[in-house]
Amino acid sequence: MDADLWHGLHDLLGRKWTAHILLTLAEDPRGFNDLERAHDGLTPKVLSARLDDLRCRGFVAREVHATTPPRTTYRLTADGHAFVTRLRALEDGVERCECDQPCVTVAACC
């Protein structure tokens, strides 16, 4: 087992809003304000930090349009789409629990 790999994966996905942003951008490219509006509670500061991190990792590309005012569009890169495809595959392996708090469990293990 490569502990550094798993720590890196947790570092990426363990941050609130990261998966939400990736899944939203998988639908289609979005502007900054559109991304913010799509997720109630997501602040501009956190969105900016998550987008910077995803760009640094090569999952998201940013395009600044020469308009007045300037317009910025974010989209998934090929690596970003591949990563989201793998994330969605994980959805088949988990299911929601019917308990007092929001949680998931591995499907058909209990």
Summary of the structure (lengths in Angstrom):
residues: 110
radius of gyration: 16.0
end to end distance: 25.0
largest distance: 57.0
contacts: 253
relative contact order: 0.13
helix: 50%
strand: 18%
